[in-house]
């Protein structure tokens, strides 16, 4: 059977994939190609092993690949174990722990233990320092302030300014201010008890006048003539 050239063109057109199908095919080829490259470049990450040891033990990896837990050495006050106990990654089997001093002025340890040095605390600005932080003890702060016009407020943990007294029943006097400035000073009161009260100006209240006084003040004034009118007499005094 002879097939015309026109029919051969139609059959070939039907067998060829459409433009839409070729786009889908190209997308899937690119997607799986990228996925294959990612698998080759980034190998599968295995789950990290967790530390089976206590916080007071070293996690040691032996030469045969197995691990074991070894107790950390205890250190005297002012020192800490190195490497730090409770390590998150296995240490080599030849690891030798030893004690090192805490950083002076930055950390301290006040007990014989395996714990790490504790960071030093700090006093408030202008607060009296009794003892600086040492390797064996934390800083010690006094409940006083260096400045002559400030007092230590324990509830705020800060040095506040001695404030003006309002001379009323709500004044709260501070002993530190009285000791520094004298009990007769007007600046010996608590900052928070006076700063929002003393500067408030009171406005006089308006007192309305009574109704009677108001009506009297508003009533018109009448005058009485001093001349007397005589009836039945003319201007010359002659009777009609």
Buried (B, 14 or more C-beta within 10 A) or exposed (E): EEEEEEEEEEEEEEEEEEEEEEEEEEEEEEEEEEEEEEEEEEEEEEEEEEBEBBEBBBBBBEEEEEBBEBEBBBBEBBBBBBBBBBBEEBBEBEBEBEBEBBBEEEBBBBEEBBBBBBEBEEBBEBBBEEEEBBBBBBBBBEEBBEEEEBBBBEEEEBBBEBBBBBEEEEBEBBEBBBEBBEEEBEBBBBBEBBBEBBEEEEEEEEEEEEEEEEEEEEEEEEEEEEEEEEEEEEEEEEEE
